[in-house]
Amino acid sequence: MTAGVVLDRNGLGALVDVLVADGLTVVGPTVRDGAIVLAELRSADELPYGWGVELDAGRYRLVPRADGAVFAHSAGPQSWKSYLHPARERLWSAERTAEGDVSFERHEPEAPAYAFLGVRPCDLRAIAIQDRVLTGGRFADSGYGARRQGALLIAAECTEPGATCFCVSTGGGPAADPGYDLALTEVVDDDGHRFFVRVGSEEGARLLGQVPHRNADMVTEAVARASVDDARDRMGRALPPVDLRALLGASTEAERWDDIAARCLTCGNCTMVCPTCFCTTTEEVTDLTGDHTERWQRWDSCFDLDFSFLHEGPVRPSGRARYRQWLTHKLSTWHDQFGSSGCVGCGRCIAWCPVGIDITEEVAALHAESGTET
């Protein structure tokens, strides 16, 4: 691995050009439909230069920035889950001939060679969590594994946390953990617009060798590291500093769940935007003749009334039970299944909740109701 280097704005453009020339499907942030979304990029010109966001519970707004920064925005409505664990995927199909014979065809997942540009540290941790969930057990998701195996991760460390960010209180932070191929820290000051770059893999080093760059000067490195450290102290929200696994496990009968249920629409927005929620169901699709059928896997949500449906009805018929299931699994029983929390503190579930339910506020209320010490 190499010491830190510096790319200027043209160098970032050259990096995208190299990725495209190498045949990689480059996915990164861009402005579309009033939000910063993830989309396939053909050049760095499509990146959201000069755009930031204003966030709050149930609120997301684009705002212009005078400094031309490209990564000075918080997580948008999508995560990289949309590409690694897509919302809908065909598993197999079957054909019946005129003689009544049936043949089955397994559909191998499409596995483009992805290059993810601008992966936030919270999302880098979310990818690591989904790696454990979807490929770390006895029943691995082959589609996820194929797409993940070839994915190049270029992280963008956070210097502008949003009002709904709380990654520090989940054990993370605005600095990128190991697992990236390249990590960029954006610096915009009187000395210009540039990126302090650290290499995290041999593939990252190979790519960097094809892009114009210079050795990092002490000023750029110091400013970059100070900006990330400062972001750690400017989180918009925080979970209470308690044993969340124990708190949620002991709060099944808390009255606060009724208060939440009175507001929750059980729409499932929080599970759709969450970068670690992974639940799926399968559905059969047939044509009008009945001679062709397909099985598709698609995202599902524990907020769906049919999600826990058994032969006599749903196990969790009330909104109270379904919200409690989601939050308790995310912060408590996830540990039992996968050895960690399922929350990375990205804040998407707060910003994209139509009624502005804030899980940091709800956990604090559960803690206050429990009467336990911090």
C-alpha positions as MATLAB code, in Angstrom:
seq = 'MTAGVVLDRNGLGALVDVLVADGLTVVGPTVRDGAIVLAELRSADELPYGWGVELDAGRYRLVPRADGAVFAHSAGPQSWKSYLHPARERLWSAERTAEGDVSFERHEPEAPAYAFLGVRPCDLRAIAIQDRVLTGGRFADSGYGARRQGALLIAAECTEPGATCFCVSTGGGPAADPGYDLALTEVVDDDGHRFFVRVGSEEGARLLGQVPHRNADMVTEAVARASVDDARDRMGRALPPVDLRALLGASTEAERWDDIAARCLTCGNCTMVCPTCFCTTTEEVTDLTGDHTERWQRWDSCFDLDFSFLHEGPVRPSGRARYRQWLTHKLSTWHDQFGSSGCVGCGRCIAWCPVGIDITEEVAALHAESGTET';
ca = [
       0.000    0.000    0.000;
       1.137    3.577   -0.647;
       1.166    6.680    1.489;
      -1.521    9.279    0.871;
      -1.525   11.132   -2.436;
      -3.497   14.046   -3.842;
      -5.804   14.212   -6.849;
      -7.052   17.524   -8.155;
     -10.484   17.912   -9.741;
      -9.127   16.918  -13.143;
      -7.557   13.885  -11.502;
     -10.972   12.772  -10.237;
     -12.272   13.092  -13.776;
      -9.345   11.036  -15.042;
     -10.105    8.365  -12.438;
     -13.668    7.999  -13.714;
     -12.374    7.868  -17.298;
      -9.962    5.057  -16.380;
     -12.728    3.079  -14.680;
     -14.993    3.429  -17.722;
     -12.149    2.529  -20.090;
     -11.478   -0.601  -18.028;
     -15.032   -1.737  -18.771;
     -16.355   -1.174  -15.260;
     -19.910   -0.048  -14.593;
     -19.284    3.143  -12.632;
     -22.036    4.017  -10.171;
     -21.941    7.208   -8.158;
     -23.981   10.175   -6.926;
     -25.699   12.528   -9.333;
     -28.549   15.051   -9.197;
     -31.883   13.791  -10.463;
     -35.518   14.509   -9.628;
     -34.701   16.895   -6.791;
     -32.370   14.542   -4.941;
     -28.834   13.207   -5.017;
     -29.290    9.656   -6.241;
     -27.035    6.813   -7.321;
     -26.821    6.161  -11.049;
     -24.470    4.863  -13.706;
     -21.935    7.536  -14.663;
     -20.117    7.987  -17.942;
     -17.912   10.846  -16.741;
     -17.131   12.867  -13.638;
     -19.123   15.761  -15.110;
     -22.277   13.982  -13.922;
     -21.217   14.154  -10.258;
     -23.121   16.619   -8.002;
     -20.550   19.432   -7.958;
     -21.834   22.373   -5.936;
     -24.796   20.609   -4.341;
     -25.520   19.831   -0.709;
     -28.617   18.763    1.190;
     -30.714   19.891    4.131;
     -32.162   17.044    6.187;
     -34.543   16.593    9.067;
     -37.101   14.045   10.129;
     -39.353   13.524    7.123;
     -37.563   16.226    5.150;
     -34.940   16.254    2.368;
     -33.994   19.261    0.240;
     -31.218   19.982   -2.247;
     -29.304   23.193   -1.579;
     -26.651   24.841   -3.767;
     -23.113   25.246   -2.448;
     -20.775   28.044   -3.447;
     -17.588   25.982   -3.040;
     -18.250   23.456   -5.822;
     -17.715   20.477   -3.514;
     -18.787   17.114   -4.939;
     -19.108   14.909   -1.840;
     -20.402   17.491    0.668;
     -23.814   15.884    1.010;
     -25.358   13.257    3.259;
     -26.690    9.879    2.188;
     -29.544   10.059   -0.308;
     -32.614    7.842   -0.681;
     -30.665    4.963   -2.235;
     -27.851    2.814   -0.992;
     -25.525    0.417   -2.780;
     -27.932   -2.350   -1.727;
     -29.914   -1.425   -4.838;
     -27.081   -2.773   -6.980;
     -25.665   -5.605   -4.884;
     -29.042   -6.906   -3.637;
     -31.498   -5.608   -6.256;
     -35.163   -5.058   -5.516;
     -36.247   -7.694   -8.040;
     -34.341  -10.612   -9.519;
     -35.433  -13.591  -11.639;
     -34.393  -16.951  -10.164;
     -35.653  -19.489  -12.694;
     -38.202  -20.136  -15.424;
     -40.056  -23.195  -16.682;
     -41.553  -24.130  -20.044;
     -44.222  -26.730  -20.825;
     -44.219  -28.219  -24.294;
     -47.249  -29.317  -26.323;
     -46.467  -32.904  -25.260;
     -46.719  -31.908  -21.599;
     -43.019  -32.067  -20.807;
     -41.653  -29.384  -18.468;
     -38.143  -27.999  -18.580;
     -36.558  -25.715  -16.005;
     -33.870  -23.106  -16.568;
     -31.934  -21.509  -13.758;
     -31.204  -17.851  -14.419;
     -27.675  -16.947  -13.479;
     -27.487  -13.480  -11.953;
     -26.111  -10.649  -13.993;
     -22.825   -9.672  -12.403;
     -21.416   -6.542  -14.001;
     -18.028   -5.409  -12.798;
     -19.068   -2.488  -10.636;
     -17.004    0.472   -9.493;
     -18.849    2.266   -6.699;
     -17.659    5.873   -6.446;
     -18.408    7.958   -3.360;
     -19.268    5.200   -0.880;
     -19.900    6.826    2.491;
     -18.252    5.243    5.555;
     -21.701    4.297    6.897;
     -22.477    2.525    3.630;
     -19.059    0.869    3.625;
     -20.009   -0.629    6.989;
     -23.437   -1.550    5.651;
     -21.851   -3.482    2.782;
     -19.695   -5.354    5.293;
     -22.841   -6.219    7.271;
     -24.655   -7.463    4.182;
     -21.584   -9.525    3.279;
     -22.025  -11.380    6.576;
     -25.783  -11.698    6.180;
     -25.940  -12.809    2.552;
     -22.669  -14.695    2.042;
     -21.415  -15.505    5.530;
     -23.746  -18.359    6.461;
     -24.776  -21.800    5.271;
     -27.212  -20.474    2.692;
     -25.332  -17.904    0.650;
     -27.093  -15.665   -1.848;
     -25.257  -16.504   -5.067;
     -26.530  -13.406   -6.856;
     -25.267  -11.089   -4.163;
     -21.962  -12.962   -4.000;
     -21.378  -12.668   -7.749;
     -22.099   -8.950   -7.817;
     -20.119   -8.256   -4.661;
     -17.058  -10.225   -5.746;
     -16.209   -7.884   -8.577;
     -17.228   -4.602   -6.940;
     -14.559   -1.924   -6.573;
     -15.231    0.397   -3.620;
     -14.063    4.016   -3.729;
     -15.028    5.607   -0.436;
     -15.674    9.296    0.188;
     -15.058   10.227    3.801;
     -17.584   12.560    5.405;
     -16.761   16.167    6.127;
     -20.366   17.456    6.158;
     -22.588   15.252    8.359;
     -26.307   15.806    8.016;
     -28.869   16.649   10.663;
     -30.114   13.036   10.657;
     -26.673   11.383   10.814;
     -25.770    9.399   13.943;
     -23.039    6.996   12.804;
     -20.689    7.821   15.688;
     -23.199    6.550   18.249;
     -23.455    3.225   16.400;
     -19.717    2.631   16.730;
     -18.780    4.068   13.352;
     -17.793    7.521   12.245;
     -17.058    9.755    9.267;
     -13.720    8.033    8.555;
     -13.632    5.025    6.243;
     -12.951    1.653    7.832;
     -10.819   -0.933    5.989;
     -12.589   -2.587    3.088;
     -12.198    0.143    0.473;
      -9.947    0.084   -2.577;
      -9.460    3.854   -2.506;
     -10.589    6.394    0.086;
     -11.043   10.045   -0.884;
     -11.243   13.000    1.481;
     -12.356   16.190   -0.232;
     -10.581   19.456    0.559;
     -11.751   22.837   -0.744;
      -9.869   25.877    0.541;
      -7.772   28.792   -0.639;
      -5.229   26.332   -2.057;
      -7.793   24.814   -4.400;
     -10.161   21.878   -4.828;
      -8.468   18.518   -4.297;
      -8.796   15.059   -2.784;
      -6.531   13.393   -0.263;
      -6.412    9.725   -1.323;
      -5.475    6.605    0.604;
      -5.015    3.212   -1.013;
      -6.639    0.165    0.533;
      -5.920   -2.623   -1.960;
      -3.623   -3.686   -4.752;
      -6.383   -3.000   -7.269;
      -6.737    0.507   -5.857;
      -3.005    1.055   -6.215;
      -3.114   -0.169   -9.817;
      -5.897    2.240  -10.695;
      -4.225    5.152   -8.964;
      -1.078    4.463  -10.971;
      -3.025    5.267  -14.152;
      -4.240    8.649  -12.913;
      -2.237   11.893  -12.629;
      -1.532   12.572   -8.958;
       1.098   13.942   -6.628;
       2.443   12.992   -3.255;
       0.395   14.396   -0.418;
       1.691   17.604    1.119;
       1.459   18.067    4.880;
      -1.116   20.856    4.622;
      -3.585   18.880    2.492;
      -3.289   15.786    4.666;
      -3.679   17.799    7.858;
      -6.735   19.664    6.560;
      -8.311   16.420    5.328;
      -7.829   14.612    8.610;
      -8.988   17.622   10.635;
     -12.148   17.905    8.522;
     -13.049   14.276    9.203;
     -12.272   14.648   12.913;
     -14.421   17.779   13.059;
     -17.296   15.952   11.359;
     -17.202   13.347   14.135;
     -18.127   16.087   16.615;
     -20.938   17.513   14.456;
     -23.347   14.593   14.163;
     -26.925   15.776   13.938;
     -28.280   13.030   16.204;
     -27.165   10.251   18.535;
     -28.484    7.051   20.036;
     -28.315    6.996   23.849;
     -25.014    5.551   25.126;
     -26.539    2.427   26.660;
     -26.535   -1.300   25.939;
     -29.069   -1.150   23.108;
     -29.142   -4.903   22.716;
     -30.280   -5.321   26.306;
     -32.567   -2.275   26.254;
     -34.593   -3.404   23.243;
     -34.678   -6.974   24.480;
     -36.226   -5.828   27.754;
     -38.697   -3.359   26.200;
     -41.167   -5.661   24.480;
     -44.055   -4.450   26.657;
     -43.091   -0.766   26.757;
     -45.920    1.755   26.397;
     -43.826    3.769   23.944;
     -44.652    1.260   21.198;
     -48.286    2.431   21.332;
     -47.176    6.033   20.863;
     -45.094    5.045   17.835;
     -47.904    2.925   16.398;
     -50.255    5.925   16.540;
     -47.944    7.724   14.108;
     -46.436    4.929   11.992;
     -48.054    4.329    8.590;
     -46.422    0.852    8.301;
     -45.458    1.914    4.782;
     -42.057    0.215    4.917;
     -40.125    3.254    3.678;
     -37.576    2.758    6.452;
     -36.816   -0.801    5.324;
     -36.586    0.196    1.668;
     -34.023    2.962    2.254;
     -32.095    1.090    4.966;
     -28.732   -0.095    3.583;
     -28.766   -3.308    5.635;
     -32.393   -4.532    5.528;
     -32.307   -7.670    3.409;
     -35.683   -9.449    3.664;
     -37.104  -10.911    0.461;
     -40.013  -13.001   -0.722;
     -40.616  -14.984   -3.901;
     -43.449  -14.711   -6.381;
     -44.520  -16.851   -9.310;
     -45.382  -15.159  -12.599;
     -47.051  -17.100  -15.406;
     -48.350  -16.228  -18.841;
     -51.980  -16.562  -19.899;
     -51.424  -19.973  -21.488;
     -49.862  -21.472  -18.363;
     -47.016  -22.835  -20.487;
     -44.399  -20.423  -19.182;
     -43.723  -19.495  -15.585;
     -41.004  -17.630  -13.732;
     -39.964  -17.308  -10.128;
     -38.798  -13.879   -9.006;
     -37.177  -12.793   -5.770;
     -38.134   -9.312   -4.599;
     -37.629   -7.145   -1.562;
     -40.113   -7.559    1.228;
     -40.618   -5.687    4.482;
     -41.476   -6.699    8.023;
     -43.978   -3.827    7.907;
     -46.013   -5.742    5.314;
     -49.023   -7.388    6.947;
     -48.419  -10.565    4.922;
     -44.745  -10.786    5.864;
     -45.452  -12.975    8.901;
     -48.595  -14.625    7.495;
     -49.080  -18.255    8.521;
     -52.009  -20.579    7.939;
     -54.300  -18.755   10.395;
     -53.184  -15.198    9.762;
     -50.261  -12.826   10.382;
     -48.113  -13.300   13.470;
     -47.767   -9.537   13.852;
     -51.178   -8.086   12.924;
     -50.702   -4.638   14.529;
     -48.524   -1.713   13.532;
     -47.191   -1.746   17.078;
     -45.919   -5.289   16.688;
     -44.423   -4.681   13.265;
     -42.508   -1.516   14.225;
     -41.301   -3.225   17.402;
     -40.099   -6.182   15.337;
     -38.138   -3.940   12.974;
     -36.423   -1.824   15.611;
     -35.746   -4.704   17.999;
     -34.229   -6.786   15.211;
     -32.137   -3.894   13.925;
     -30.598   -2.947   17.269;
     -30.845   -6.120   19.364;
     -31.535   -9.548   17.873;
     -29.337   -8.799   14.853;
     -26.466   -9.425   17.278;
     -27.770  -12.948   17.899;
     -27.929  -13.722   14.184;
     -24.931  -11.939   12.753;
     -22.706  -10.779   15.605;
     -23.251   -7.032   15.258;
     -25.907   -4.340   15.209;
     -27.836   -3.942   11.988;
     -27.743   -0.132   12.136;
     -24.923    2.018   10.743;
     -26.403    5.411   11.670;
     -26.915    6.719    8.124;
     -30.180    8.434    9.134;
     -32.092    7.497    5.976;
     -34.973    5.983    7.940;
     -35.439    9.339    9.706;
     -35.253   11.567    6.638;
     -37.448    9.380    4.439;
     -40.144    8.525    6.981;
     -43.318   10.292    5.738;
     -44.328   11.180    9.303;
     -40.824   11.913   10.584;
     -40.402    9.092   13.101;
     -36.884    9.382   14.515;
     -35.387    6.135   15.842;
     -32.867    8.014   17.997;
     -35.773    9.783   19.699;
     -37.743    6.546   20.070;
     -34.815    4.636   21.587;
     -34.190    7.504   24.002;
     -37.864    7.350   25.022;
     -37.652    3.581   25.545;
     -34.563    4.113   27.684;
     -36.306    6.790   29.750;
     -39.329    4.534   30.232;
     -37.114    1.646   31.344;
     -35.723    3.747   34.200;
     -32.267    2.204   33.861;
     -29.062    4.149   34.360;
     -26.941    5.299   31.417;
];
